[in-house]
Amino acid sequence: MLKRSFVLATAFILFVCVPWLCAQTQTVTKETLPGVTNFARLGTTIACAGATTPAAVAGLKQMGYASIINLREATEAGADIDAEAAAAKAAGITFIHLPFNTASPNPAVVDSFLKAVTDKKNDPAFVHCASGNRAAAMWMIKRMEIDKWDADRAGTEAAALGLTNGALKTFALQYVETHK
C-alpha cells in the first residue's frame, strides 16, 4: 500500500505539478532585433527593451506583438513618439504612450500601465523606454501587484529583463507597499 501511494504521489508531481510550475516560470532571453536596444523577451508574454526606432516596429509585428507600450518622455533625446506611433498604426499594432519620468515617478502612470498590460487585447506587449530600466521596473510592479509574486522573485525576473536602477526598484517596492 505504501509503495502504491509513493508511486501515485510521484506520478502526480511529475505529470501535474512540474508542468504547472514550468508554465508559471518563463525564461528571459536576450535577442537582437535591428533598431531595438537591450531586447529581453519573457517567453511569449512580454518583452522589455530600451530605445526602439520606428523602423523596428515592423519586426515587432512579425514577432507577434499586439501592442507597444512606450514609457519614454517626448523630450528625451532620440525619442520620436509621433513616428513610432505612426509606424505602429501602419503595422497594425496598438501603440500606448505612457511617459514615465525616472527622476520623479508618477504612480498614476503605473496605474495606467497595469491597466494596459493586463488588457488581453494588448497581449503580448512590447514595453520599452530608453535603456530598459523603466520597462523592467513596471513589469516588476505588475508581477507583485497583479500576479502576487514576492519581491525577491519579481526582482530577480526584473533584473534579467534589464532593471539595474536602484531608485526604480525602490519605487516599485514602495508602489506595491502603498497599494496593498
C-alpha positions in Angstrom: 0.0 0.0 0.0 2.8 2.4 0.9 4.6 1.6 -2.4 1.4 2.3 -4.4 0.9 5.6 -2.5 4.5 6.6 -3.3 4.1 5.8 -7.0 0.8 7.8 -7.2 2.4 10.8 -5.4 5.4 10.7 -7.7 3.2 10.4 -10.8 1.1 13.4 -9.5 4.2 15.5 -9.0 5.8 14.6 -12.4 2.7 14.9 -14.5 0.7 17.6 -12.8 2.9 19.8 -10.6 6.1 20.0 -12.6 4.3 21.1 -15.9 2.3 23.6 -14.0 5.4 25.1 -12.3 7.2 25.2 -15.7 4.2 27.1 -17.2 4.4 29.6 -14.3 8.2 30.3 -14.8 9.4 31.6 -18.1 12.9 32.2 -19.1 14.2 35.6 -20.1 16.1 35.5 -23.4 18.2 38.3 -24.8 17.8 38.8 -28.5 18.9 41.1 -31.3 16.4 43.0 -33.3 17.7 45.8 -35.5 16.5 49.1 -34.1 15.9 47.8 -30.6 18.3 48.3 -27.7 18.6 45.8 -24.8 15.8 43.5 -26.1 14.8 40.9 -23.4 11.9 38.6 -24.1 9.9 36.7 -21.4 8.5 33.8 -23.3 5.5 34.8 -25.3 4.2 37.1 -22.6 6.2 40.3 -22.8 9.4 41.9 -24.0 11.2 44.8 -22.3 13.7 46.9 -24.1 15.4 50.2 -24.4 15.4 52.7 -27.2 13.4 51.5 -30.2 13.3 53.1 -33.6 10.2 53.4 -35.7 11.8 51.2 -38.3 11.9 48.3 -35.8 8.1 48.3 -35.4 7.5 46.1 -38.4 9.9 43.5 -36.9 8.0 43.6 -33.6 4.7 42.9 -35.6 6.4 39.9 -37.3 7.4 38.6 -33.9 3.7 38.6 -32.9 3.5 41.6 -30.5 0.0 43.1 -30.3 1.0 46.3 -28.6 3.8 48.7 -27.9 3.9 50.5 -24.6 6.4 53.3 -24.8 7.5 54.8 -21.4 9.7 57.5 -22.9 9.0 61.2 -22.5 8.7 63.1 -25.7 11.5 65.4 -24.6 14.1 62.6 -24.2 16.9 62.7 -26.8 16.2 60.3 -29.6 12.5 59.7 -28.6 10.4 60.1 -31.7 7.0 59.3 -30.2 5.0 60.5 -33.3 7.0 58.5 -35.8 6.8 55.4 -33.6 3.0 55.8 -33.2 2.7 56.2 -37.0 4.8 53.1 -37.6 2.7 51.1 -35.1 -0.5 52.2 -36.8 0.8 51.2 -40.2 1.9 47.8 -38.8 -1.5 47.2 -37.1 0.0 47.3 -33.6 -1.7 49.1 -30.7 0.5 52.0 -29.5 0.3 53.2 -25.9 2.4 56.2 -24.8 2.8 56.4 -21.0 5.6 58.9 -20.3 7.3 57.9 -17.1 9.9 60.2 -15.6 12.6 58.3 -13.7 13.6 61.2 -11.5 10.0 61.8 -10.4 8.0 58.7 -11.0 4.2 59.2 -11.1 2.1 56.4 -9.6 -0.8 57.3 -11.9 1.4 56.2 -14.9 1.9 52.9 -13.2 -1.9 52.6 -12.7 -2.3 53.2 -16.5 0.5 50.7 -17.3 -1.2 48.0 -15.2 -4.5 48.6 -16.9 -2.8 48.4 -20.4 -0.6 45.4 -19.8 -3.4 43.3 -18.3 -5.8 44.1 -21.1 -5.9 40.9 -23.2 -6.2 42.8 -26.5 -2.6 44.1 -25.8 -1.1 40.7 -25.2 1.7 40.1 -25.9 3.1 43.5 -25.2 6.4 45.1 -26.1 7.3 47.6 -23.4 10.2 50.0 -23.8 11.9 53.1 -22.5 15.5 54.4 -23.3 17.5 51.7 -21.5 15.0 49.0 -20.4 15.1 50.0 -16.7 11.7 51.7 -16.6 10.1 48.8 -18.6 11.5 46.2 -16.3 10.5 48.2 -13.2 7.0 48.4 -14.4 6.9 44.7 -15.1 8.2 44.0 -11.6 5.3 46.0 -10.2 2.9 44.0 -12.4 4.3 40.8 -11.1 3.9 41.8 -7.5 0.6 43.7 -7.7 -1.3 41.5 -10.2 0.4 38.2 -10.2 1.1 38.3 -6.4 4.8 37.4 -6.7 7.0 38.2 -3.8 9.6 40.9 -4.1 12.6 38.6 -4.5 11.1 36.6 -7.3 9.8 39.6 -9.1 13.1 41.5 -8.6 15.1 38.6 -10.0 13.0 38.5 -13.1 13.1 42.3 -13.5 16.9 42.2 -13.2 17.0 39.6 -16.0 14.8 41.9 -18.1 17.1 44.9 -17.5 16.4 46.5 -14.2 19.7 47.9 -12.8 18.5 51.2 -11.4 18.2 51.0 -7.6 15.9 54.0 -7.4 13.4 52.5 -9.8 13.5 49.2 -7.9 12.8 51.1 -4.6 10.0 53.0 -6.3 8.5 49.6 -7.5 8.6 48.2 -4.0 7.1 51.3 -2.5 4.3 51.4 -5.0 3.3 47.9 -4.2 3.6 48.5 -0.5 1.3 51.5 -0.7 -1.3 49.7 -2.9 -1.9 46.7 -0.7 
